[in-house]
Amino acid sequence: MLYCVSAVFIFTGVSGVSAIDVYTPAELFAENGTTATLSCSFKSREVISSLASVVWSFLPEGETGAFTSIFYYSGGKQFPGSVPQFKSRVEWAGDMNKKDVSIRVLQMQFKDNGTFSCDVKNPPDISRQMSFTKVRVVLPYTHFCLKGI
């Protein structure tokens, strides 16, 4: 019986699959018309490989269902997703070697309100789960100076 347990332990240990921990802020407020950086970082036990990738996805506020990819990064190249509202407005802001996989969204709009997800893979490490940021686009802050009060 001891022999079988040892064999299972050795087989499990050789599988080489471990998990990545992915981190994003829970919430981000961005002024309408500005550029917002959506931060995402990760911890991996493996050296960053050329197969490492990140997928950013979006689910509009008030909707349920599946997230839609808005940005993909792999092999040092960035690829736009399939959501028309983000066309030409999302760019890479991270540094994979520093485990930073952040993006910038240009010209934030009220229709960008919703939840963004960050999913990282660094084979053989895979993400246990995506990390999410709820984004709220707000009116620009205006500074009023009241005289004579």
C-alpha positions in Angstrom: 0.0 0.0 0.0 2.8 2.4 0.8 4.3 1.8 -2.7 1.0 2.9 -4.4 0.8 6.1 -2.4 4.4 7.0 -3.2 3.7 6.3 -6.9 0.7 8.7 -6.9 2.7 11.3 -5.1 5.5 11.2 -7.6 3.1 11.3 -10.6 1.3 14.3 -9.1 4.6 16.1 -8.4 5.8 15.6 -12.0 2.7 17.1 -13.6 4.4 20.6 -13.6 1.1 22.5 -13.4 0.9 25.2 -10.7 -1.2 28.3 -10.4 -0.7 31.9 -11.1 -2.1 34.5 -8.7 -3.6 37.5 -10.6 -4.2 40.9 -8.9 -6.3 43.9 -10.0 -7.9 46.7 -8.0 -11.6 45.9 -7.1 -12.8 49.3 -8.4 -11.6 52.1 -10.6 -13.1 55.6 -11.2 -12.2 57.3 -14.5 -13.2 60.7 -15.7 -15.1 60.7 -19.0 -12.8 61.6 -21.9 -9.6 60.7 -20.1 -7.2 57.8 -20.4 -7.5 55.1 -17.7 -4.9 52.6 -16.8 -6.4 49.2 -15.8 -3.8 47.7 -13.6 -3.1 44.0 -13.4 -0.1 42.1 -12.0 0.6 38.4 -11.3 2.8 36.1 -9.4 4.1 32.9 -11.1 6.6 30.3 -9.9 7.9 29.9 -13.4 10.2 32.1 -15.5 8.3 34.3 -17.9 8.2 32.3 -21.1 7.6 33.3 -24.7 4.2 31.5 -24.4 3.0 33.8 -21.6 -0.2 35.6 -22.5 -2.9 37.9 -21.1 -6.5 38.3 -22.1 -8.5 41.4 -21.0 -12.3 41.0 -21.3 -15.3 43.2 -20.6 -18.9 42.8 -19.4 -21.1 46.0 -19.6 -22.7 47.2 -16.4 -26.1 45.7 -15.9 -25.6 42.8 -18.2 -25.1 39.2 -17.3 -23.5 36.4 -19.3 -20.2 36.0 -20.9 -17.3 38.5 -20.9 -16.1 39.5 -24.4 -12.4 39.8 -25.1 -11.2 43.4 -25.8 -7.4 42.8 -25.8 -4.9 40.0 -26.1 -1.2 40.1 -25.5 1.2 37.3 -26.4 4.8 36.9 -27.6 5.4 40.6 -27.3 2.6 41.5 -29.6 -0.8 43.0 -28.9 -4.1 42.1 -30.6 -7.4 44.0 -30.4 -10.5 42.2 -29.3 -13.9 42.0 -31.0 -15.8 44.7 -29.2 -16.4 47.7 -31.5 -16.7 50.2 -28.7 -13.0 49.6 -27.8 -11.6 49.6 -31.3 -8.4 51.6 -31.4 -8.8 52.7 -27.8 -7.0 49.9 -25.9 -3.2 49.7 -25.7 -0.6 47.7 -23.8 0.8 49.5 -20.7 2.5 46.6 -19.0 5.9 44.9 -18.8 5.5 41.1 -18.9 9.1 40.6 -17.5 8.0 42.7 -14.4 4.8 40.7 -14.2 2.8 43.8 -15.0 0.0 43.1 -17.6 -1.8 46.5 -17.4 -3.6 48.2 -20.3 -4.7 51.7 -21.0 -8.2 52.6 -22.3 -8.1 55.9 -24.2 -11.0 58.4 -24.2 -13.1 56.7 -21.5 -16.8 56.8 -22.2 -19.9 56.2 -20.0 -20.6 53.1 -22.0 -17.3 51.7 -20.6 -19.0 51.3 -17.2 -18.8 47.6 -16.3 -16.5 44.9 -15.2 -13.1 44.2 -16.8 -11.3 40.9 -16.3 -7.6 40.1 -16.5 -6.6 36.5 -17.2 -2.9 35.5 -17.3 -1.2 32.3 -18.4 2.5 31.5 -18.2 2.8 27.8 -19.2 3.0 25.5 -17.4 1.5 27.9 -14.8 -2.2 28.7 -15.4 -4.5 31.1 -13.6 -6.7 29.7 -10.9 -9.2 32.4 -11.7 -9.4 35.8 -13.4 -9.2 39.0 -11.5 -11.9 41.6 -11.9 -12.1 45.4 -11.8 -15.4 47.3 -11.7 -14.9 50.5 -13.7 -17.1 53.6 -13.2 -16.8 56.4 -15.6 -17.7 59.7 -14.0 -18.1 63.3 -15.0 -14.9 65.4 -15.0 -14.3 67.1 -11.7 -14.7 70.8 -12.1 -13.2 73.2 -9.6 -15.4 76.1 -8.7 -14.1 79.2 -7.0 -16.8 81.2 -5.3 -15.9 84.9 -4.7 -17.5 87.2 -2.2 -18.8 84.5 0.1 
